[in-house]
Amino acid sequence: MEIFDYTLKQLNAFFPDKNLIEADKMRLLGKKAHVRTLHCFDHTTAFNQHNGYVNFLHGDQYATYLYFLSNESYVEGYEPLYAKSALLNKSLHGIDLFGHIQMPEIFRLIHPMGSIVGRAQLGNRLVIYQNITIGGKHTEDGIDYPIIGNDVCLFSNASVIGKCKIGNGAIVAANSSIVDTEVQEGHMVAGHYPNNVQKAVQKNLTSKFFI
């Protein structure tokens, strides 16, 4: 399939070290990533008419595929492809999303330039825009990570740090930051920690993005 050869050439051109990606590994793990990518797209309003094709010239589609490729490689224990596919994703699309991060089965990346997705519990039908940050917070007892429910939208420049719990159908508004904060189900949180405000939303916005 064209995307496997295309990605293999990119990876070995971007990272011409002694550990070039093996073609058979690329095809094996690439096929698994391809299946998961199309399954994800099947549930989106934008990409469900994919006809079995991941468009590697569409940034949001290719970024999604490269995440799944990194994740499949991480699960398989194939370190070169795990790291290089994530770094290729960062180079091409500006997103920091390595394969050890457990993304949900269904999600949308929407021009995710500048976004950093760290360790967290992430619910299904997650929407990520540009310049968002999801990450842990160091404490005396270790590191606290966010828990994000289903049908959550993180708009541009949103930050979710530490022991946050975001309920189903919630929204983190653009240019907002929360730290160790609980966001109620079906509410939008806005502003900067610790002066955030929450208000109920009338409609679950993820219906715009998912089938």
C-alpha positions as CSV (number, residue, x, y, z in Angstrom):
1,M,0.0,0.0,0.0
2,E,1.3,3.4,-0.9
3,I,1.2,4.9,2.6
4,F,3.5,2.2,3.9
5,D,6.2,2.9,1.4
6,Y,5.7,6.6,1.6
7,T,6.1,6.6,5.4
8,L,9.1,4.2,5.3
9,K,10.9,6.5,2.9
10,Q,10.1,9.5,5.0
11,L,11.3,7.8,8.2
12,N,14.6,6.7,6.7
13,A,15.2,10.0,5.1
14,F,14.5,12.0,8.3
15,F,16.5,9.7,10.5
16,P,19.4,8.2,8.5
17,D,21.1,6.5,11.4
18,K,22.3,2.9,11.7
19,N,18.8,1.7,12.8
20,L,16.9,2.2,9.5
21,I,13.3,1.0,9.7
22,E,12.9,-2.5,8.3
23,A,10.4,-2.7,5.5
24,D,8.7,-5.9,6.8
25,K,8.2,-4.3,10.2
26,M,6.8,-1.2,8.6
27,R,4.3,-3.1,6.6
28,L,3.2,-5.3,9.6
29,L,2.8,-2.5,12.1
30,G,1.7,0.0,9.4
31,K,-1.2,-2.3,8.5
32,K,-2.4,-2.5,12.1
33,A,-2.1,1.3,12.4
34,H,-4.0,1.7,9.1
35,V,-6.9,-0.5,10.3
36,R,-7.1,1.5,13.6
37,T,-7.0,4.8,11.8
38,L,-9.8,3.9,9.4
39,H,-11.9,2.6,12.3
40,C,-11.4,6.0,14.1
41,F,-12.3,7.8,10.9
42,D,-15.5,5.7,10.5
43,H,-16.8,7.5,13.5
44,T,-16.0,11.0,12.4
45,T,-18.1,13.4,10.4
46,A,-15.1,14.8,8.5
47,F,-13.4,11.6,7.4
48,N,-16.0,8.8,7.4
49,Q,-16.0,8.8,3.5
50,H,-12.4,7.6,3.4
51,N,-12.9,4.7,0.9
52,G,-10.2,2.7,2.7
53,Y,-7.6,5.4,2.2
54,V,-5.6,7.5,4.7
55,N,-4.6,10.8,3.0
56,F,-1.0,11.4,3.9
57,L,-1.2,14.9,2.4
58,H,-4.0,15.8,4.9
59,G,-2.2,16.9,8.0
60,D,-4.9,15.8,10.5
61,Q,-5.3,12.4,8.9
62,Y,-1.6,11.7,8.6
63,A,-1.0,12.9,12.2
64,T,-3.6,10.4,13.4
65,Y,-2.0,7.5,11.4
66,L,1.5,8.3,12.7
67,Y,0.2,8.2,16.3
68,F,-1.3,4.8,15.8
69,L,1.9,3.7,14.1
70,S,3.9,4.8,17.1
71,N,1.5,3.2,19.5
72,E,1.5,-0.2,17.6
73,S,5.3,-0.1,17.6
74,Y,5.4,0.7,21.3
75,V,3.1,-2.3,22.0
76,E,5.2,-4.5,19.8
77,G,8.4,-3.3,21.5
78,Y,10.0,-2.0,18.2
79,E,11.8,1.0,19.6
80,P,13.1,2.6,16.4
81,L,9.7,2.8,14.8
82,Y,8.0,3.9,18.0
83,A,10.3,6.8,18.5
84,K,10.8,7.8,14.9
85,S,7.1,7.8,13.9
86,A,6.4,10.1,16.9
87,L,9.3,12.4,16.0
88,L,8.2,12.5,12.4
89,N,4.7,13.5,13.6
90,K,6.3,16.2,15.7
91,S,8.4,17.4,12.7
92,L,5.6,17.5,10.2
93,H,2.6,18.5,12.3
94,G,4.1,20.0,15.4
95,I,2.3,17.6,17.8
96,D,4.1,15.9,20.7
97,L,2.2,12.6,20.9
98,F,4.3,9.5,21.5
99,G,3.0,5.9,21.3
100,H,3.2,5.2,25.0
101,I,0.3,7.6,25.5
102,Q,-2.9,5.7,25.4
103,M,-5.2,7.7,23.2
104,P,-8.9,6.6,23.0
105,E,-10.2,4.4,20.2
106,I,-12.0,7.4,18.6
107,F,-10.6,11.0,18.6
108,R,-10.0,14.0,16.4
109,L,-6.9,16.0,15.9
110,I,-7.8,19.4,14.4
111,H,-4.8,21.2,13.0
112,P,-3.0,20.2,16.3
113,M,0.2,22.3,15.8
114,G,1.9,23.0,19.1
115,S,-0.1,20.5,21.1
116,I,1.5,18.3,23.8
117,V,-0.4,15.2,24.9
118,G,1.2,13.6,28.0
119,R,0.1,10.8,30.3
120,A,-3.6,10.9,31.2
121,Q,-6.7,8.8,31.3
122,L,-8.4,9.9,28.1
123,G,-12.1,9.2,27.3
124,N,-13.5,8.4,23.9
125,R,-14.4,11.0,21.2
126,L,-11.8,13.4,22.4
127,V,-11.3,16.6,20.4
128,I,-7.9,18.3,20.4
129,Y,-7.2,21.6,18.8
130,Q,-3.9,23.5,18.4
131,N,-1.5,24.4,21.3
132,I,-3.3,22.4,23.9
133,T,-1.4,20.8,26.8
134,I,-2.3,17.7,28.8
135,G,0.2,16.8,31.5
136,G,1.1,15.7,34.9
137,K,2.0,17.7,38.0
138,H,4.8,16.6,40.4
139,T,3.8,16.3,44.0
140,E,5.6,15.0,47.1
141,D,4.0,11.6,46.5
142,G,4.7,11.3,42.8
143,I,3.0,12.7,39.7
144,D,-0.7,13.4,39.4
145,Y,-2.3,13.0,36.0
146,P,-5.6,14.2,34.5
147,I,-8.7,12.1,34.0
148,I,-10.7,13.2,31.0
149,G,-14.2,11.8,30.3
150,N,-15.9,11.0,27.1
151,D,-17.0,13.6,24.5
152,V,-14.6,16.3,25.8
153,C,-13.4,19.2,23.6
154,L,-10.1,21.0,24.3
155,F,-10.0,24.2,22.3
156,S,-6.9,26.1,21.2
157,N,-4.4,27.0,23.9
158,A,-6.2,25.0,26.6
159,S,-4.1,23.5,29.4
160,V,-5.1,20.6,31.6
161,I,-2.5,19.9,34.3
162,G,-2.3,17.6,37.3
163,K,-5.1,16.0,39.2
164,C,-7.9,17.3,37.0
165,K,-11.1,15.4,36.5
166,I,-13.1,16.5,33.5
167,G,-16.7,15.1,33.2
168,N,-18.3,13.7,30.1
169,G,-19.4,16.3,27.5
170,A,-17.3,19.0,29.1
171,I,-15.4,21.8,27.3
172,V,-12.1,23.5,28.1
173,A,-12.5,26.9,26.5
174,A,-9.9,28.5,24.3
175,N,-7.0,30.2,26.1
176,S,-8.0,28.5,29.4
177,S,-5.9,26.6,31.9
178,I,-6.9,24.3,34.7
179,V,-4.7,22.7,37.4
180,D,-6.0,20.1,39.9
181,T,-9.5,21.1,39.0
182,E,-12.8,19.1,38.7
183,V,-15.0,20.1,35.7
184,Q,-18.6,19.1,36.0
185,E,-20.2,16.9,33.3
186,G,-21.8,19.0,30.5
187,H,-20.0,22.2,31.6
188,M,-17.6,24.6,30.0
189,V,-14.6,25.8,32.0
190,A,-13.0,29.1,31.1
191,G,-10.3,31.4,32.4
192,H,-7.0,30.7,34.1
193,Y,-6.4,28.7,37.3
194,P,-7.2,29.4,40.1
195,N,-9.8,31.9,38.8
196,N,-11.7,29.6,36.5
197,V,-15.5,29.8,36.0
198,Q,-17.8,27.0,34.9
199,K,-21.2,27.2,33.2
200,A,-23.5,24.5,31.8
201,V,-23.5,24.1,28.1
202,Q,-26.7,23.5,26.1
203,K,-25.4,21.0,23.6
204,N,-22.7,18.4,23.5
205,L,-20.3,19.8,20.9
206,T,-18.8,16.5,20.0
207,S,-21.9,15.7,17.9
208,K,-20.4,18.1,15.4
209,F,-17.3,16.0,15.1
210,F,-18.5,12.4,15.5
211,I,-21.1,10.1,14.2
